[in-house]
Amino acid sequence: MKPVWKVVGWVGGALGAAVAGAAVAQTAKVSHQRKTATDSLADEPLGQLRPDRESTVAADDGVPISVEEVDPADGGEADITVVLVHGFALDRRCWHFQRRDLAELIDPRVHQVIYDQRSHGRSGRSAAEASTIEQLAHDLDAVIRSVVPEGPLVLVGHSMGGMTIMALAEKQPDLFAERVRGVALIGTAAGAVGGAGLPKSVLSRYNPVTLGIGRLAGVQPALVEWVRRGAKTLTWSGIRALAFGDRKVAPSLVDLMEQMINGTTVKVLTEFLETLGTHDRYRALAGLRHCEVLIVSGDADKLTPFSHAERMAEEMPHATLVRAPGAGHMVMMEQADLVNDHLVALLERCAADRGESRKKWWRRA
């Protein structure tokens, strides 16, 4: 065993040295980029909004899911519940602009449920074998049953969160026929994730690089995370390039993205890769035929390109397809006003289309 640990230690030292050298070269550049960029959100309390209630929901395998609830800002009774489901390597803070603005609506008034997926944010750590989109759908079902057991719903998912909603529609079609009035799929895909965007080889546990990193993270997590922290300046630049379409995006948005991604361990990242690579739920989209559907995608999205949105729209002719010009994968942060405008329109359509044909659940102004 001793020679193995020597090799691991040597690799760690070499990685650390490489990272340190690269970081020194990049620090001044990134610092300059941050200082010279105009940060229109410098006074925005990104990721710091306080909920009205917090709770913990036990998933069916016992993993604790951390949940927040936000009530209408005017104190009025909510007419509909919106459940916001975040994506891979993120947490509930990515919905900052949506939770801020939806709370101000008065017609309809909105009750928001925002939670962290398993192994993300403040939710509990999952077993590797349960790090699947199928299990995430079970978790979403558990949150709905525990926090909003009755009443109309609109489900909003970004990236892996959108995939979670599709998986739930596949498993619980009656829920979508009876309670789910609308679905918003943002920066996501129904399948073939490796066909456009991320290379399929990256989304496989059999990739030797992915496998090696996963194993090293399993035996020496502190080492892997130390190397990652040493690469902070490189990470910041990479996040800006991959997550956003506009290189002039507010630095504070990149900072928040970096915080969320760095809050997800490398081990967790590698455990979820396979389920992303095998995700194929085009047939599940049929379960959304009873719902108002909104599809939003940035045409500069490098992770789930706009072609994925177009393919989903072909499968759901009744859906509203929105192209966000110049936006990247984090479109709901980068072009929050555009996304929120369409979310509000979705909520209004849900009220207008369903209010008369089902039990009355909304109030006219």
C-alpha positions as CSV (number, residue, x, y, z in Angstrom):
1,M,0.0,0.0,0.0
2,K,2.8,2.4,0.9
3,P,4.0,2.9,-2.8
4,V,0.3,3.7,-3.8
5,W,0.1,6.4,-1.2
6,K,3.5,7.8,-2.4
7,V,2.1,7.9,-5.9
8,V,-1.1,9.6,-4.7
9,G,1.0,12.1,-2.7
10,W,3.3,12.8,-5.6
11,V,0.3,13.3,-8.0
12,G,-1.3,15.6,-5.4
13,G,2.0,17.6,-5.1
14,A,2.4,17.8,-8.9
15,L,-1.2,18.9,-9.3
16,G,-0.8,21.5,-6.5
17,A,2.4,22.9,-8.1
18,A,0.7,23.1,-11.5
19,V,-2.3,24.8,-10.1
20,A,-0.3,27.2,-8.1
21,G,1.8,28.2,-11.1
22,A,-1.2,28.6,-13.3
23,A,-3.1,30.5,-10.5
24,V,-0.3,33.0,-10.1
25,A,-0.4,33.7,-13.9
26,Q,-4.1,34.1,-13.8
27,T,-4.7,36.0,-10.6
28,A,-3.8,39.4,-11.9
29,K,-5.8,38.9,-15.0
30,V,-9.0,37.8,-13.2
31,S,-8.5,40.6,-10.6
32,H,-8.3,43.1,-13.4
33,Q,-11.4,41.7,-15.1
34,R,-13.4,41.9,-11.9
35,K,-12.3,45.5,-11.2
36,T,-12.8,46.8,-14.7
37,A,-16.2,45.2,-15.3
38,T,-19.3,47.2,-14.5
39,D,-21.2,45.4,-11.8
40,S,-24.8,46.6,-12.1
41,L,-25.7,44.1,-9.3
42,A,-23.2,45.3,-6.7
43,D,-26.0,46.3,-4.3
44,E,-28.2,43.3,-5.0
45,P,-28.2,40.9,-2.0
46,L,-27.6,37.9,-4.3
47,G,-28.4,34.6,-2.6
48,Q,-29.2,36.3,0.7
49,L,-33.0,36.6,0.6
50,R,-34.7,35.2,3.7
51,P,-37.6,32.7,3.4
52,D,-40.8,32.9,5.4
53,R,-40.4,29.3,6.5
54,E,-37.7,26.5,6.4
55,S,-38.2,22.8,6.8
56,T,-36.6,19.5,6.2
57,V,-38.4,16.8,4.1
58,A,-37.2,13.1,4.4
59,A,-36.7,11.5,1.0
60,D,-38.0,7.9,0.6
61,D,-34.4,6.7,1.4
62,G,-34.1,9.0,4.4
63,V,-31.9,11.7,2.8
64,P,-32.9,15.1,4.4
65,I,-34.0,17.6,1.7
66,S,-33.7,21.2,2.8
67,V,-36.8,23.3,1.8
68,E,-37.7,27.0,1.9
69,E,-41.0,28.6,1.4
70,V,-41.8,32.2,0.3
71,D,-45.2,33.7,0.7
72,P,-46.8,36.6,-1.3
73,A,-45.1,39.9,-0.2
74,D,-48.3,41.7,0.4
75,G,-49.4,39.1,3.0
76,G,-52.4,37.9,0.9
77,E,-53.5,34.3,0.5
78,A,-51.6,32.5,-2.3
79,D,-53.5,31.3,-5.3
80,I,-51.0,28.9,-6.7
81,T,-47.7,27.2,-5.7
82,V,-44.6,27.4,-7.8
83,V,-41.9,24.8,-7.1
84,L,-38.4,25.8,-8.3
85,V,-36.0,22.9,-9.0
86,H,-32.3,23.8,-9.5
87,G,-29.7,22.1,-11.7
88,F,-26.5,20.2,-11.4
89,A,-23.8,21.6,-9.2
90,L,-26.0,24.5,-8.1
91,D,-28.4,25.2,-5.2
92,R,-31.5,27.1,-4.5
93,R,-29.7,30.5,-4.6
94,C,-29.7,30.3,-8.4
95,W,-33.4,31.3,-8.3
96,H,-32.6,34.6,-6.6
97,F,-34.3,36.9,-9.2
98,Q,-37.3,34.6,-9.6
99,R,-38.1,34.3,-5.9
100,R,-37.6,38.1,-5.5
101,D,-40.0,39.0,-8.3
102,L,-42.6,36.3,-8.0
103,A,-43.2,37.2,-4.4
104,E,-44.5,40.6,-5.6
105,L,-47.2,39.2,-7.8
106,I,-50.8,39.9,-6.8
107,D,-52.7,38.3,-9.7
108,P,-52.2,35.5,-9.1
109,R,-50.5,35.5,-5.8
110,V,-47.7,32.9,-5.6
111,H,-46.5,30.6,-2.8
112,Q,-43.0,29.5,-3.7
113,V,-41.3,26.3,-2.6
114,I,-37.6,26.2,-3.2
115,Y,-35.4,23.3,-2.2
116,D,-31.8,22.0,-2.6
117,Q,-31.5,18.7,-4.5
118,R,-29.9,15.8,-2.7
119,S,-26.1,16.2,-2.2
120,H,-26.4,19.9,-3.1
121,G,-26.7,23.0,-1.0
122,R,-28.0,22.3,2.5
123,S,-29.6,19.0,1.7
124,G,-28.1,15.7,2.9
125,R,-25.6,13.6,1.2
126,S,-26.8,10.8,-1.0
127,A,-25.4,7.4,-1.6
128,A,-23.6,7.2,-5.0
129,E,-26.1,4.6,-6.3
130,A,-29.0,7.0,-5.5
131,S,-27.4,9.9,-7.4
132,T,-29.8,9.6,-10.3
133,I,-32.5,11.7,-12.0
134,E,-35.0,9.0,-11.2
135,Q,-34.3,9.4,-7.5
136,L,-34.4,13.2,-7.9
137,A,-38.0,12.8,-9.2
138,H,-38.9,10.8,-6.1
139,D,-37.4,13.6,-4.0
140,L,-39.5,16.2,-5.8
141,D,-42.6,14.1,-5.2
142,A,-41.7,13.9,-1.5
143,V,-41.4,17.7,-1.3
144,I,-44.8,18.2,-3.0
145,R,-46.5,15.6,-0.8
146,S,-45.0,17.1,2.4
147,V,-45.1,20.8,1.8
148,V,-48.0,21.3,-0.7
149,P,-50.2,18.2,-0.5
150,E,-53.1,19.9,-2.3
151,G,-53.8,22.8,-4.6
152,P,-52.6,23.8,-8.1
153,L,-48.9,23.7,-9.0
154,V,-46.5,25.2,-11.5
155,L,-43.2,23.4,-11.7
156,V,-40.1,25.3,-12.8
157,G,-36.9,23.4,-13.5
158,H,-33.4,24.5,-14.8
159,S,-31.0,22.1,-16.4
160,M,-31.0,18.9,-14.2
161,G,-34.0,20.4,-12.5
162,G,-36.0,20.3,-15.7
163,M,-34.9,16.7,-16.2
164,T,-36.2,16.0,-12.7
165,I,-39.6,17.3,-13.7
166,M,-39.7,15.2,-16.8
167,A,-38.8,12.1,-14.8
168,L,-41.7,12.9,-12.4
169,A,-44.1,13.3,-15.3
170,E,-43.0,9.9,-16.5
171,K,-43.7,8.3,-13.1
172,Q,-46.7,10.3,-12.0
173,P,-48.9,11.2,-15.0
174,D,-52.0,11.6,-12.8
175,L,-50.3,14.4,-10.8
176,F,-49.8,16.4,-14.0
177,A,-53.3,15.7,-15.2
178,E,-54.9,16.7,-11.9
179,R,-52.7,19.3,-10.1
180,V,-49.9,20.6,-12.3
181,R,-51.2,23.5,-14.3
182,G,-47.9,24.6,-15.9
183,V,-44.3,23.6,-16.4
184,A,-41.3,25.8,-17.3
185,L,-38.2,24.0,-18.7
186,I,-35.2,26.4,-18.6
187,G,-31.8,25.6,-20.1
188,T,-32.5,21.9,-20.2
189,A,-32.8,18.8,-22.4
190,A,-35.0,15.7,-22.7
191,G,-32.1,13.6,-23.9
192,A,-28.9,13.3,-26.0
193,V,-27.1,15.6,-23.6
194,G,-23.8,14.3,-25.0
195,G,-25.0,14.8,-28.6
196,A,-24.9,18.6,-28.4
197,G,-23.1,20.5,-25.7
198,L,-21.0,18.5,-23.2
199,P,-19.2,15.6,-24.8
200,K,-20.8,12.3,-24.0
201,S,-17.5,10.8,-22.9
202,V,-17.4,13.4,-20.1
203,L,-20.8,12.3,-18.9
204,S,-19.6,8.7,-18.2
205,R,-18.1,7.1,-15.1
206,Y,-16.2,4.9,-17.5
207,N,-14.2,7.8,-18.8
208,P,-10.7,7.2,-17.3
209,V,-10.3,10.8,-16.3
210,T,-13.7,11.0,-14.7
211,L,-13.1,7.6,-13.1
212,G,-9.7,8.6,-11.8
213,I,-10.9,11.9,-10.3
214,G,-13.9,10.1,-8.7
215,R,-11.7,7.5,-7.1
216,L,-9.1,10.0,-5.9
217,A,-12.0,12.1,-4.5
218,G,-13.2,8.9,-2.7
219,V,-9.9,8.1,-1.0
220,Q,-8.4,11.6,-0.7
221,P,-11.3,14.1,-0.8
222,A,-9.3,16.7,1.1
223,L,-6.5,16.6,-1.5
224,V,-8.9,16.9,-4.4
225,E,-10.7,19.8,-2.8
226,W,-7.4,21.5,-1.9
227,V,-6.3,21.3,-5.5
228,R,-9.6,22.7,-6.6
229,R,-9.4,25.6,-4.2
230,G,-5.9,26.4,-5.5
231,A,-7.4,26.7,-9.0
232,K,-9.9,29.3,-7.9
233,T,-8.9,32.0,-10.3
234,L,-8.9,29.5,-13.2
235,T,-12.4,28.3,-12.1
236,W,-13.8,31.8,-12.0
237,S,-12.8,32.5,-15.6
238,G,-14.0,29.0,-16.7
239,I,-17.4,29.5,-15.0
240,R,-17.9,32.9,-16.7
241,A,-17.0,31.3,-20.1
242,L,-19.2,28.2,-19.7
243,A,-22.2,29.4,-17.7
244,F,-22.8,32.8,-19.3
245,G,-23.1,34.0,-22.9
246,D,-22.1,37.6,-22.3
247,R,-18.4,38.1,-21.2
248,K,-19.5,41.4,-19.6
249,V,-21.8,39.6,-17.2
250,A,-21.9,41.2,-13.8
251,P,-18.9,39.8,-11.8
252,S,-21.2,39.2,-8.8
253,L,-23.2,36.7,-10.8
254,V,-20.0,34.8,-11.6
255,D,-19.1,35.0,-7.9
256,L,-22.4,33.5,-6.9
257,M,-22.0,30.7,-9.5
258,E,-18.5,30.0,-8.2
259,Q,-19.8,29.7,-4.6
260,M,-22.6,27.3,-5.6
261,I,-20.3,25.1,-7.7
262,N,-17.5,25.1,-5.1
263,G,-20.1,24.1,-2.5
264,T,-20.6,20.8,-4.4
265,T,-17.8,18.4,-3.8
266,V,-15.9,16.8,-6.7
267,K,-17.1,13.4,-5.5
268,V,-20.8,14.5,-5.9
269,L,-20.1,16.0,-9.3
270,T,-18.6,12.7,-10.6
271,E,-21.5,10.6,-9.1
272,F,-24.2,12.5,-11.0
273,L,-22.4,12.5,-14.4
274,E,-23.7,9.1,-15.5
275,T,-27.3,9.9,-14.9
276,L,-26.9,13.0,-17.0
277,G,-25.3,11.1,-19.8
278,T,-28.0,8.4,-19.9
279,H,-31.0,10.8,-19.5
280,D,-33.5,10.1,-22.2
281,R,-37.1,11.3,-21.5
282,Y,-38.5,12.4,-24.8
283,R,-41.4,10.0,-24.3
284,A,-42.0,11.5,-20.8
285,L,-42.9,14.9,-22.5
286,A,-46.2,13.3,-23.4
287,G,-47.1,13.6,-19.8
288,L,-47.0,17.4,-20.1
289,R,-49.9,17.5,-22.6
290,H,-52.3,18.6,-19.9
291,C,-50.1,21.5,-18.9
292,E,-49.2,24.9,-20.1
293,V,-45.5,24.5,-21.1
294,L,-42.8,27.2,-21.3
295,I,-39.4,26.3,-22.8
296,V,-36.6,28.9,-22.4
297,S,-33.1,28.6,-23.6
298,G,-30.2,30.9,-24.3
299,D,-28.9,30.7,-27.9
300,A,-25.3,31.0,-26.5
301,D,-25.8,28.0,-24.1
302,K,-22.7,25.9,-24.3
303,L,-23.9,23.1,-22.0
304,T,-27.5,22.5,-23.3
305,P,-27.5,24.3,-26.6
306,F,-30.7,25.9,-28.0
307,S,-31.1,22.8,-30.3
308,H,-32.3,20.9,-27.3
309,A,-35.1,23.4,-26.7
310,E,-36.1,23.3,-30.3
311,R,-36.3,19.5,-30.2
312,M,-38.5,19.6,-27.1
313,A,-40.8,22.2,-28.7
314,E,-41.2,19.8,-31.7
315,E,-42.3,17.1,-29.3
316,M,-44.7,19.5,-27.6
317,P,-46.4,21.7,-30.3
318,H,-48.5,23.4,-27.6
319,A,-45.4,24.7,-25.7
320,T,-44.2,28.3,-25.9
321,L,-40.6,28.4,-27.0
322,V,-38.5,31.4,-26.0
323,R,-35.0,32.1,-27.4
324,A,-32.9,34.4,-25.1
325,P,-30.5,36.2,-27.5
326,G,-26.9,36.0,-26.3
327,A,-27.7,34.2,-23.0
328,G,-25.8,31.2,-21.8
329,H,-26.7,28.2,-19.6
330,M,-27.6,30.4,-16.5
331,V,-30.2,32.3,-18.5
332,M,-32.5,32.9,-15.5
333,M,-29.7,34.8,-13.8
334,E,-28.2,36.4,-16.9
335,Q,-31.5,37.6,-18.4
336,A,-33.7,37.5,-15.4
337,D,-36.2,40.1,-16.6
338,L,-36.9,38.2,-19.8
339,V,-37.3,34.9,-18.0
340,N,-39.5,36.4,-15.3
341,D,-41.7,38.1,-17.8
342,H,-42.4,34.8,-19.4
343,L,-42.9,33.0,-16.1
344,V,-45.5,35.6,-15.1
345,A,-47.2,35.1,-18.5
346,L,-47.2,31.3,-17.8
347,L,-48.8,31.8,-14.4
348,E,-51.5,34.1,-16.0
349,R,-52.2,31.5,-18.7
350,C,-52.6,28.8,-16.1
351,A,-55.1,30.9,-14.2
352,A,-57.1,31.9,-17.3
353,D,-57.0,28.4,-18.9
354,R,-57.8,26.3,-15.9
355,G,-59.8,28.5,-13.6
356,E,-63.2,27.8,-15.1
357,S,-62.9,24.2,-16.0
358,R,-61.7,23.0,-12.5
359,K,-62.4,23.8,-8.9
360,K,-61.9,27.6,-8.6
361,W,-58.4,28.2,-7.2
362,W,-57.7,31.8,-8.1
363,R,-59.3,35.2,-7.5
364,R,-60.0,37.8,-10.1
365,A,-58.7,41.3,-9.5
